[in-house]
Amino acid sequence: MFRLVSIFFILISFNSEACCSAGQLRIFPLGMIKEKPLCTVFETSRVCSDDGMGPDNVISWFVILSLQFLENDSLRLFKSLDTVEFIECVCDYDEIESKSEYLLYMQKYLDKAYKLASKEIGFVPFVGSLYAADSLSIKAQFAYISDSVAIWKKHEIDFRKNESISCLEMNELKELRIYKTSKFELLIAAVSCPTHRYISHENLLKNKEYFQKKGNSMTYIPVDWHGYSIDIYQLIERKDQK
C-alpha cells in the first residue's frame, strides 16, 4: 500500500518578499542495503525577489539533502549530507521553466549522494525502469477504487496522502518513476497542488532522456505559487525474479 512520507517537509514562507514561495519533497532511489531502499531525499523551499513578478526576479531554492531509508510508513534518516542554496534563474514568471538551472544544480548533488551510497557494504543499485508524466495514456490505465485512490499496474496510489489545509484533496499526479533490482520494484509517484501546473513538453522530453540514460537522474517538476509537491512510494517484491 502506498505510504505517505511522514516527514514534515519544508516550510513555505508566506511573506511579502516571496509570493512565489513553494516547497517540494523529492525522493530519488539509489539502491538497496539489506533489502531496504536507500534514497537521496531533497527537502526544498523556494523564495524570490520582486514579489515573483518582475523581469529581474531572482528565483532561489533552499535545499536540505540527506540519505534516508524508505520504511513502511516513514523515512528513516541514515546520513545528513548538506544544506545548500542556489539560484534557479533570474527571470519573470513565464520564463522560469525555459531558463531554469534546477536540473543542473540538483543533479550535481544527486551524483555526490550516489557515490557515497555506493560505498556502503551490501549496496545493490537500482536501475531506472520506467518514466511517465502527464500522460493521458498512462492515466487511462488507472483502475479507480474510489474518487481519490487508484491502482496502476500493481501499485496503489492514494492521492489523499498529499492533503493539506490549503489544498484539501486538490492533487494531481505529475510523474511516475519505477526503479528495479533483481528482487524488488520501487515506484515513486509525485503528486502536487495546486492543480493544472504541468511539466512543459520540452522538460518532459528532457526528463525522459535523462532517466533512460541514467537511472539515478534528477527530474524537473514545476510547482506553482504557494504550491507544493511530494513524492510517495510503494515497494513490492518482484514476482518475475529469477
Phi, psi and omega in degrees: 000140178297135179244143174279135172295122189276352180300139176273099186266150173010118123354096172270120187267108184265085177233168187294343180273354190217064179295340181272008185305141182197171180214157176217144167244111186243136183239124179236106182297139178251313181179185181250141170231117182054043177062029173238131180289128175255130187227155165273129179245128178248113173259114192235150172221147185244139173225165179207165177264174175055033182056018178077008188239349184280163180293335179250033179297130179262112178267117183238146176243138172250130189229131170255121182252141176204160168260129183221148173273140172274124176245185188304316186225018182196172171260145177236121184297131174255308178211133169282138184251303187191166170233124186227164175222139175212160178265122179286316177192162168248104192193173173269175188305316185287351183256000187304308184293321183287333182252004186297138173252015185303309183298319181301311182288312186292325178298324180299317180288325178294320178298318179297319180295321180295319180299320178293314183296322184293345178274351181288141180298132177083008182293127176241113187290147169282151173244131177295129186246321183208138173231132177212144179204141176048041185251118179296327180293323177292313181297330179292342180274356179290139168251109186280127175277324178211189181297335187230007178236129183227153171255127174237112188057241182263003191251140177260128182241117181253103185291342179290347182296345181254022180295150173209170180300326183274328187258341184052239181254023180279076181236149175227145174285125181257328190200144171236133174229132178242133179238148182224151160239185180294339184246337189229157173231129182239122177256131172246125178240129178263123174243149192217155172212149356298171182275174172070023171246101188258161175291133179295157180301320180298314180287330176297314178296322179294317177302313181296317181298313181297318183295320181290328180280330190209115185300324181266051182264149174283147174235160184251127175232119178290149177226133187280175178306130179057023179260176172204158173228153182219139177270130174242163194214161172212127177253130176229152175277131184289134177276343183265010182295147181271000000 
